[in-house]
Amino acid sequence: MKLKETLNLGKTAFPMRAGLPNREPEWQKAWDEAELYKKRQELNEGKPAFHLHDGPPYANGNIHVGHALNKISKDIIVRSKSMSGFSAPYVPGWDTHGLPIEQVLAKQGVKRKEMDLAAYLEMCRDYALSQVDKQCEDFKRLGVSGDWENPYITLLPQYEADQIRVFGAMADRGYIYRGAKPVYWSWSSESALAEAEIEYHDIDSTSLYYANKVKDGKGVLDTDTYIVVWTTTPFTVTASRGLTVGPDMDYVVVKPTGSDRKYVVAEALVDSLATKFGWESFDILEAYKGAALEYIVTEHPWDKEVDELVILGDHVTTDSGTGIVHTAPGFGEDDYNVGIKYKLEVAVTVDSRGMMMENAGPDFQGQFYDKVVPIVKEKLGDLFLASEVITHSYPFDWRTKKPIIWRAVPQWFASVSDFRQEILEEIEKTTFHPSWGKTRLYNMIRDRGDWVISRQRAWGVPLPIFYAEDGTAIMTKEVTDHVANLFEEHGSIIWWTRDAKDLLPAGFTHPGSPNGEFTKETDIMDVWFDSGSSWNGVMNARENLSYPADLYLEGSDQYRGWFNSSLITSVAVNGHAPYKAVLSQGFVLDGKGEKMSKSKGNIISPNDVAKQYGAEILRLWVTSVDTDNDVRVSMEILGQVSETYRKIRNTLRFLIANTSDFNPETDIVAFENLRAVDKYMTIKFNRLVATIQEAYENYDFMAIYKSVVNFITIDLSAFYLDFAKDVVYIEAADSLVRRQMQTVFYDILVKLTKLLTPILPHTAEEIWSYLEHEVEEFVQLAEMPVAETFAGQEEILEAWEAFMVLRTQAQKALEEARNAKIIGKSLEAHLTIYASAEVNTLLTALDSDIAQLLIVSQLTVTEEAAPADALAFEEVAFSVGHAEGEICDRCRRVDVTTTDRSHNAHICDHCAEIVESQFAGAVAEGFESK
């Protein structure tokens, strides 16, 4: 028999190398075959509910890292709740209507306007469902658990019907109306856009300064006076119908030297404008408040049949321009609002494709709106004063990445103003993570206009509106309920395959249709109305879910998207928010903090990460970043996370190996019978349990990551497990001291595995398969551990934290001795501690083998004065010498009792006693080698 065979060297088949890319799919297959999600729901039946509602990703292409951050975060929350006494089903969903799918088909050569509409919509549907299948597999590969067999999909008939019911309820309350106010208009997609479909980019624009001649000065201005205006959108001059001034702003009449004209500008800007216009000198003739200029009439710069009225508006500033804003009510929200007040014409001179129309004039007709600056300057003639290029932020269509225009076209709107205060009150009742989300959403709702919900596209849910022969819009509850029932049975495609009268209730009549003829709306709903109705189509519709949801979790862009639209529709219909809490996360950037894009080549695919590192590394990364802000990811960063994973895995592997002969039913030692250091570690670990529990409750994944890594690295690896080998390897297998330490090992192993399951489910299940004494077949069917408290734990912690300070000081002394070649390994040391009375009392009170804890062979503690060459600290000093005796070949300690035994064993008395008691036969025969 070999001497090393007398040691309890931990043995386990649990591999050091995880092989995650290959093993994870095997675990996922096992979970599916065991119907693990279903079993977890059955276990939780009757427990308090926690329902996280999934915001639907758009069904187009493979998932990206942002999707992974989102879905993994949700999975961590749902898994932790499911293991913590809650019934927490998870129903994933997809957003499937809208322009991107139409664009994909167009790129494939499909010509929508040249084919049967129903056939085209079927093509859209088939493509969307194929993308749902693709993304579903991507999410499952990340280890996300949920009801994948029964997701919600916005194109399904039942969902479309529930969406129509939301619309109908809002219409019944008078919140749906038709208007022609300016909306965000995307000429590149030929459709109106909602605010949530807008993104901003810096652009260079040519701004023009020009003058309108006064036609009727109302006794204030002479007719040889010109009012100077400024525009950053020259094409809108074709539809200008007024000049807006600030009522309380100061204006002056200026006469440049040598000019026969007088000009009106804001007093605060006169000097800077004189420089721009080349006025070397000028006289100020008169000064007026803006209110005094109201109702003065000016001539349009080139269309003499059009008058432009001077009006008052609070949106005018002196930050730039001239302090006078030309007003085109058909091309801007402020212009529209002030123009309606003064009954100005709402002229629109640009068509749906961005081309100037006939009413712009023959010089402009057929020109693209953004190319007409030279024509405008030519038409202005001597009224043109100056131009300059400015860089400013401008709205773009987030799908086509092209700039938009504001354009007044007849659209359907959902009111926000009618119940804005109710929405704001509901925001106040909602919990936000982070807390600033409340202010952000509150301000957005406070400042937003009514919601344009109509879209001039094909692939979407039709607006269920009919028109009588006299043009009256029909959207009564009877009608919308009937349409909803038709959609539930046939899907919304029936809207396009049947005539209007066949979609109305049988025998329906209307006074506006004496001949019984009706037409139907051809616009579809904004896709934000689709997803914004999910509280009704999912949470309110499924028996195993509840409304309002406990939590909505999405990216921070959803304050103007899904959080916003869901809130509006829910408050409109039911008077309360669709959620009790909202959690938002930042965007995912590359390792340099730049936005990911195909053109930069810095996109990271979750599938690529899973193939190289495994999904567990991506899941662990999610917990390692502060998602309140934008987060960074790169293969290098994931490589660092992989190293952290390896440290966690190998630490847990050590615990598995060194509890392989431990039976918790027979070998466990009660807390009161543990050694002092084992008690300390038990208390420390339960503090960790409490920290993790609180972090899960607060969705603070980063706190979990930091606390687990800190515990494993500092408390376990650098301390407890560092000297543990001198116990679990050396002592008799069934000795009390070994069982005491194994009790702590096993407790940490089992509970930490459960605590890490929501984050690292594949690894946790792999570990669980080695814990033969645990009754649950899968760790996911176990319950989260509860943090324990112990009598006197604060005093125990205080004493041991004081010892940990002393230990750090001792390690410094040992390090200096190593550098001085006094010792090699710390077990060669004889450490002398020159302790103050306070330190001596501490070490005595710990009632522990201090030499073992400090990993030295011999220890002396004395209150004598320290020699001059000792390493001194405030309360203690240390000196290090070489221990007396010889190295024991079994325990590696230097001991005066170490000698060659008659059995060919060069070991100390302590090891000899263990060997002789446990390996009597081997002792008799002798050992083959040392």
C-alpha positions, 0 to 999 in steps of 0.5 A: 500500500502506498502512503498517499492512499492513507490520505482522504484525497478528494475524488470525483468524476465531476470534470474540471473542464465544463465542455459547456458548448457540447454539454448544454444542449444535452441538459436542455434535451433532458429538461424537455424530455422530463417536462421540467417547466411543467413540473415546476408549475405543478409544484407551485400551484396554489402558491402566491403569484408572481407574473412577469409579462414578456415584452415581445421582441420583433420576429425578424432575424436571429437574436442579438446580445441585447435580446440575450441580456433581456431574456436571460434577465427575465429567466433569472427573475422567473427561476428565482421566484419559482424556487422561492415560493411563488407561482411564476409561469413565463409566457414568451411572446413575439411582435409580428406585424409591421414594416420590417417584414414588408421590407424583407419581402420587398428585398426578395422581389415581392411587389406588394402592389402588384399581387393579391392582398390576401396572398401577400398577407399570407406571405408576411404571416409565413415569414413572421412565423418562420422567424418566431421559430428561429428566435425560439430556438435561439432563446432556448439555447440560452437556457431560458425556461418558459411555456415555449409550446404556447407563446403569444404571437400578435398575428394569431386570431385570438390575440388580434381579437383581444386587440380589437376589443381594446380599440373598441373600448377606447372608441366607446369612451370617445378616445379614438378620433380622426384629425389632420394634424401634422404627424411624423411622416416617413416618406421612405416607408410612405407611412405615419410613424409614432414617437416610439418609431423615431430616432435622432441623428445629427444632420447638416441643414441649410437655413435661410434668412428672408423677409416678408413685406408688410401689406397691412401694418394695422397702424403699427408698421409702414408698408415699406417695412419687412419682417425678417424670418428664419427657416431650417426647412426651406421647402416649407416656405411653399406652405407658409401661412403666418409669421409667429412672434413671442408676445412678451419679446422685444422687437425693433424696426431697423433701417440699415444705412443706405437702404430704402427698406426697414426690417423687423427683428428681435432686439436681442439678435439685432447685432448678430443679424447685422453681421450676417446680413452685412449691415455695417451700420443701422438705425433703430427707429421703433421698438415694440412688444411682440403682442403689438404686432398681432394681426399685421398682414404680410405678403408671401415672398413670391405667391402674392395671392397668399397673405401671411398673418403675424400671430403670437406663440409661446414657442418662439425664442431668441436662441437662434434665428431672428425671433420670428418664425415662419409658420406652416401649419401643415408641417409642424406641431407648434405651427399647427397648434398656433395656426389652428388658433388663428384659423390659418390654412393647413396647406400640405405641399409634399406628397407621401413619397416626399415629392413636391405637389402641384399646389407648391407651384410649377417651379417646385412640382415633382421635385424631392423636398430636400433638393429645393433649396436653390429654387427657394433662394431663386424665388425669394429674389431680393427678399433673400438675406443670408443662408448658413449650414447648421448641424442639429439633431433631426428625427429619422425613421428607425426602420429605414434610417431616413429622415422624416418630415412633419406632414399633416394628413388625415390620420386616426388618433388615440387621445392622451390629453383626455385622460392624461392626469389619470395616466400620470397618477398611475405612474406615481403608484408604480415602482420603478427600477431604477427609480429615475424611470418614474420621472422619465416616463412621467415627463414623457406622458406629461409632454406627449401629444395624442397618439397617431395610431393609423398606418398606411401599410398592409401587414398589420391589424386593420383599424375596425372602422366603417364609413357610411355613405355620407362619410360618417365613421362607424365604430360603435361597441356593437360593431367592434365586438362583432369584428373582434368575434370575426377576427377570433374565428378567422383572423384579421385577414377576413377584413381584406377578403370580405366586403364591408357590409359582410363584416358588419352585424347582420341587418345593420343599418345607419342613418348616414347610409340610406342605400345600405352601402358602407365602406371600410378603413384601409389603414392598419394600426400602429404596431405599438397598439399591437404590443401595447394591447398585450396586457389584454391579449395575454395577461388578462386572457390566460387563466394562469396569468394575472393583470396587472402584471407584477413586472414589465422588464425591457430596455430603456428605449421602451419608456417611449415604446412598450411601457408607454403604449401599454400604459395608455391603453390600459388606463384608457380601458380599465383606469389603471396601469398594466404593471405594478413595477417596471424594470429597465436596462441599458443598451448593449455596446461593444467593448469600446463603448460603441454601438454595435452595427454590421457596418462596424463589424462589432456585432456579437452573436449569442449563438457564436458565444454559445458555440465558443464559451457556452450559454452559461458564460453569457448568463454569468456576464448578465449578472456581472454588469450594471444594467441600470446603465449601458453595458459593454460586451466583447469576446475579450470581456466574455473571456474574463467572465469565463475565468470567473466561471472556471473559479466558481466551478473548480471551487464547487468541484473541490466541495463535491470531491471532499464530500463524496464520502459524506452522508448528511443523514448520518454524518452531519454535525449540529451547529453547536458542536462545530469548531469555532472556525466552522461556526464562523464560516457557517455564519458568513455563508448564511450572510451570503444567503441573505444577501443573495435573497435580497438581491434576487428580490431587488433584481440586483444581479450584479450584487449576486455576482460580486457577493458570490465571487467575493465569498468564493475567492476570499472566504473560501479559496483564500481562507477556509479551503486553504487550510482545509486540506490539513483537515479533510485530507489528513484526519481520519475519514470518520473523525469528528474534526473532518465531519465538522468541516464536511458539514460546512462543505456540504451545506455550502455546496447544496445551498450555493448550487440552489442559489446559482440555479437561476443564473447557471442552470446547466452547471447547477444541474450538473452539480446536482447529479453528483449529490446523491443524497438530495431527493429532488431529481433536478435542482430546478425542482428544489426550493431556495435556501433560507438564511439562518441566524445563530445565537451569538453570531454577531460576537462570533463575527466580530471576533473572527473579523478581528482575527482575519486582520491579524491573519493578513498581518501574519501572511505579510510576515511569512512573505517577508521570510520567504523573500529572505530565504528563511522558509520556503512554504509556510508550513516550514515556519515557526511563527512567533506572535508578540501579542498585546493583552487584547490580541492574546485574549482574542486568540484564546477566545477563538478556541482554535488551532491557530497554527493550522489556520495560519498554515504554519507548523509551529506557533508561539504566542507571547506577550513578551516585547518583540525583538527589533527585527520583528515585523510590527503592527499597532497591537501585534508583531511577528517573527518567523524562523524555521520550524524544528524537526523534519517534514512529515511525508503524509501531512507535510508539516515540520514536526519534531516527532517525525521519524522513520517508522518501522513500517517504512513511513517517515511520518509524525506521531499524529499521522502515525496514530491515524494510519495505525487506527485506520489502516492496521493491515497496511501498517503490518505489511509496511508501505511501498514508498513514502 
